[in-house]
Amino acid sequence: MLDLIGAYENYLTKVKQASANTISSYMRDIRQFSEWLGNEGDVDIADATQQNISSYLTHLEEEGRSGSTVSRCLASLKNFFSYLVSSGFLEKTPVTDIKVDRGEKKLPQILTGREIELLLAQPVCLEPKGIRDKAMLEVMYATGMRVTELIDLDIDDVNLEQGIIKCSSARKTRSIPLYPAALKALTVYITEVRDGMLASVTEKALFVNLSGARMSRQGFWKILKNYQANAHIDKDITPHTLRHSFAVHLLENGADLGSLQELMGHSDISSTQLYTHMVNQKLKSVYEKCHPKA
């Protein structure tokens, strides 16, 4: 397989004679997209579709990237695929009719500590489904994982004795500890109900649906929305809301940015710094509401 990314970098350097900063920016965007493709479904960048690109841009937005950053990434991919077409590597570009908002993205919504407690209390742990749901919600908030990382977990990724989960994403692996309540919920699920829910004894997925196969993104989303309604939480909750809440709550309680970056699996600390801004905005809001002179 030709190294298309390398060929494009060579083109930018020797033919276009682009600046070092331009080349670095373009190649970073393209390589990160390529890594995401591989992680999502082992897709080669030459086979990327318009849907792949749209999904990736949505992923960047959910990560809290600014509108200008997402727009720049789209431009990088557009130029890359235009080069592949003009050089004869591809017949047509997958970057068509894709637009992004160049304006600054609103800060993502988070749940308060009380809302988290309400949400986690919703599953009724009297049957396998409730026990599974409790474990999923607890693990999601305990680790700050992306929903794709959660549903991609295998049973072998869990170490109950050490109280940690191994999370693999974008060819990187990180180990994340579980707080006691999350470890307890996961232990009950694994030791008491998971085996009975499996459609096949060879199934490796940690979390399975009622058919005994790996849980899907859509399946988890529906579960979350159902418990949101039951908890009467008047916010637009998505799986990423738990990830955002995890990050902000850790910062509010003294976590440093470097540790949070490692826990979140961010390759760029600028993604992590978004949460510092969110904490500062919250403090400003509290100040303006509560200070007698504000």
C-alpha angles and dihedrals in degrees: 000000000000117000095242094173091052091047090053092049089052089050092052091048103042105023105029092029089211120183120270091247093052093049092047092050095047095046093047091053093046096045092048089052090049091051091049091051091052093048095046099050112335091264119164115229090239088063096047115135133207088256091054091054094046091049091050093052089050088051090054091050091050088052087060097252113160122253090249091053093050090046091051091050091052089051091050092052092044092054092044095052092043087057091050090052095045090048093050097247092116133027095218139003121253090211101094131135093355116141133175133194108258092197122098112280118240116252110267118257119252135193124243120238089257092052091050090053091049092050095047091049094058104082112090104223098206098099135034095263094054092046091050092047092049090052093048095050093045093048092047093054094037094055107025089226123169112251091247089055091049096052092041092059116118126207089250090061091070125085106186093178093058094033096233139120124213110223121193123195136153091000091304128108128205132179116224125193123228124224114235098262092050092047090050093049092048092046092053091049094049099041100038113027116010097080090051092053097052120109089203133021088227093061108122099187115117094210119039133183126238089276090060096248130113115297114252130222090247092049093053091045091055091048091051094048091050093054091044089058092046091051091049092231107167098209134098098254122192128171087262090059089072090050092051091046091050091054097046094045091052092050091047088055096050108274115154122234095244093055092045091050089054093048093047094047093233115165091198121048090212087076089056093047089066088076092054087057090050092052091048091050090051092050090049091051092050090048093051092048098043110030110095092220096045 
